[in-house]
Amino acid sequence: MVEKETRILNAAQIEKFVLDVLLKLELPEEDAASVARVLVAADLRGIDSHGVARLPIYIKRMRKGLINARPHRKLLSDRGAACAIDADNGFGAPAGEEAVQRAMEKAKEFGVACAVVRNTNHFGIGAYYAMMPLKEGMIGLCATNTSPLMVPFGGREIMLGSNPLAIAVPAGKRPPIVLDMATTAVARGKLELAKRKGEKIPTGWGVDTSGKPTTDPDEALKGGLLPMGGPKGSGLAMVIDILCGVLAGAAYSNGIGSLFGDMDKPQNIGNFFMVMDIGFFREKDAFAEEMERYVDLIKGSAPAEGFKEILMPGEIEWNNTLRREKEGIPISAPLQKELKALVDELGLSVDWLQ
Amino acid sequence: MVEKETRILNAAQIEKFVLDVLLKLELPEEDAASVARVLVAADLRGIDSHGVARLPIYIKRMRKGLINARPHRKLLSDRGAACAIDADNGFGAPAGEEAVQRAMEKAKEFGVACAVVRNTNHFGIGAYYAMMPLKEGMIGLCATNTSPLMVPFGGREIMLGSNPLAIAVPAGKRPPIVLDMATTAVARGKLELAKRKGEKIPTGWGVDTSGKPTTDPDEALKGGLLPMGGPKGSGLAMVIDILCGVLAGAAYSNGIGSLFGDMDKPQNIGNFFMVMDIGFFREKDAFAEEMERYVDLIKGSAPAEGFKEILMPGEIEWNNTLRREKEGIPISAPLQKELKALVDELGLSVDWLQ
């Protein structure tokens, strides 16, 4: 048997693949296109964990009836610069895109707008939604609560998700500033990697089941991740949980279904989005020029010993995108195998999955 | 000579003291009252560094002409749910209060609103402004850029302030959630304390002048503070700097005047405020009930070994306020001495400063 190797695909191939799979499963075309866009955006940015690699679990949940393939999204509230959407337990991406689109239209009218989404599912990378308003020169913000995996500061029970926050700001002729950060000290994937390699983890990444800091990745995987910066990350995760869970009317804290763990209940995730139209605060061209100066000032400052340069938020992902748009996106052999099993089950034939 | 001791004053005494000093210096009564309110709020919350202890440097800067005692604030922009204010280099508190007040009125009309302030000065604690909307059952957010004191992630030059973020959310019958956090790993005061005590500091608090992590507080005071959570705190500090500096049209990065260090130029700080009216997103009573459940759920979870309970964001400061409203606010002997020098210079007589 010939060992499979990593394959390089271009973004359009992956997007078409996701679209074909979802259309075969009878998703509405617009919803399928939305999921495909968001997953490919993650792959282009180099966030491989949130790209096409997420498709199998999405499909698995959908086929178990835990994600509604043909949802009827409902506008629960739509007044002034605010709106609230019930995603009817559909895929996270189309609900997220609709919410941002509505917030963008409102921001053009009022200068700022917020949209919340309840009853939704994993939506991919927050950066995608925060970046949508960039196309129209606006500032975007996106937050979501997630499957629980973190202990609160001072706690020993897993009560919080990684609850990430993403903010995107246009920067004139420079690449946009795109901060996309979880409120955990590190991603769970880093603990899994350390475990596989048999390495210890630094103090501050996780706790054992008694809530004590541990350097054993296996103990921390059982105990829980720690928030970044102690009470700061813990508090920020709670505020995000409140905006996405309580304000949006979704689940929160340990009430959220785990993407991989809970195969018997929907996730009921909540999202919070915000868009700002710069022109309502300051003349847009002046802002763009000042942003260029800002980026040049920070990037022009001296790096510390051991660093080559100061990186702006999102700069690595921006460069990944430029490179992967040209050179393609690597799909590992294990991922190919997983996707092959998926298409075989669906009776689909995909030329690059033989 | 009798050694002076710590004195306990009530909030009204401190508020009147600040007011008297500022009126003597011919601040408009409303502005003086605003500064007094904000400083006392910090003392009540137990944030002594930002209470009446800040009055001497405020006065010093004002008398040097670096703060404008009688500013004419100007509404630069006022459309829809957004507004921008030029504080005319006046005290930070009255400009901040005006901005939040305007955002509150707009949020009532549109569901969400933002206000930015340029050309302002140190405004005290962010929590005060984030908490203003609580009185009307609304959510508040406040951010400001500050005197530079932190290196960006991977840098060796001080390019960022502590750039704090404060968010306040009403929680029904429970105390409100009030997150108020700097984006530095720790406050500069902690390094100063370690230096005085001759103690080492943990890695991760600061760097020496080459940008290398150091455990010597003196080296770190010369080098710079580190952001919380590495690139996360660094990125968040930049985004806050952009909203407060670039979007508001104020100074940013190392262009901001240092409160204590730069006695030859105004600070030109910028602020960003946001207010949300819960009723535009979800029925207010349902939100309040759900918030009570949220607080009870998190606080009801098991503490880690070595912790007595899980504290919600702002819980310590809430309890401080309840206690200090009853038992009073301690004014240390060195602070009394400093305040005595101030009133002597102004020819004021204060009964508790003899």
Interface residues (C-beta under 8 A of the other chain):
Chain A: S77 R79 G80 A81 A82 A84 E109 F110 G111 V112 A113 C114 V116 I139 V151 P152 F153 G154 G155 R156 E157 M159 I167 V169 I177 L179 M181 A185 V207 S210 G211 K212 M228 G229 P231 K232 G233 S234 G235 L236 M238 V239 D241 I242 G245 V246 L247 A248 G249 Y252 S253 N254 M274 M276 D277 I278 F280 F281 R282 A286 F287 E290 M291 Y294 L297 I298 S301 A302 P303 A304 E305 G306 F307 E309 I310 L311 M312 P313
Chain B: S77 R79 G80 A81 A82 A84 E109 F110 G111 V112 A113 C114 V116 I139 V151 P152 F153 G154 G155 R156 E157 M159 I167 V169 I177 L179 M181 A185 V207 S210 G211 K212 M228 G229 P231 K232 G233 S234 G235 L236 M238 V239 D241 I242 G245 V246 L247 A248 G249 Y252 S253 N254 M274 M276 D277 I278 F280 F281 R282 A286 F287 E290 M291 Y294 L297 I298 S301 A302 P303 A304 E305 G306 F307 E309 I310 L311 M312 P313
